[in-house]
Amino acid sequence: MFRRRRRERADQLGSKADGTPDERDFADQEVVLADEETVLADQEAALADQEAALADEEPVLADQEAALTGPELAGPWDAEEEFPPRERIDFGSLQVPVSEGFEIQLNLAEDQGPLITVLRGGSSLQLQAFAAPKSGGLWNDVRREIAAAVAEAGGSSDEAEGRFGVELRARVQATDAGQVAQPGGLQPIRFLGIDGPRWFLRGVITGPAAHHRSAADPLEDVFAGIVVVRGEHPAPPRDLLEIQLPEQARQAMEAEMAEADGSQSLPNPFERGPEITETR
């Protein structure tokens, strides 16, 4: 490129009689080289700016990765460890998150004892916490026992990896009037289990959330936000941890009982009794 430019400029500006380039030709070449060095310097400056911009983005990406693996995704929680603040209803051994669109009930089942039920959009999440040995591993045994019971009742089940580790996905006969069986007469149910320090938390998901991801996510978020209060008292493994009535519900029931005691009329045996429900 430089030789051709030199010949062109020699033709235009002239050269000495012996063919030796004029000094002005060398000056022009130096100007061209200086211009190219300036362009290279500008390119290097642009690359330096790009590297600086990438360096600035790295902390942002690190923050995003930390958010994806943050503590809010690591529940359920033990009361003795740090856990993210949320509005929760205190049931004694279980502190259950509550938010708009959920209904939380405290039920008493003759064959299972007291349990907490979280309802949303036709789906439910049943919760119970049990004492467990220090060695943990109770969920492995419970999972096998549930699978055997499901098979004995004419259903089927498979283990699968879920948000909280290994879970049991079963298909059982719909026995309640409110349950809608899937084609083939079987209803899907998901059994979740978490081994904590000296406690075991079990969750049972029914309804659309048992087989639809969009319905399952809100109930799984509730399960992930639960805080288990084991206490220091000794308890045999598999003993149900005590569930207490929340203070607000207890006061409401005491008021109703006091009102009933002050009434002179006999109670109607066919009248529906009070239900312990928290609706948001």
PyMOL commands that set and color helices and strands:
alter all, ss='L'
color gray80, all
select helices_A, chain A and resi 2-13+23-68+71-73+138-152+207-210+213-224+247-262
alter helices_A, ss='H'
color red, helices_A
select strands_A, chain A and resi 77-78+88-90+94-97+103-109+113-120+123-131+156-162+165-173+186-196+199-206+227-228+277-279
alter strands_A, ss='S'
color yellow, strands_A
deselect
rebuild
show_as cartoon
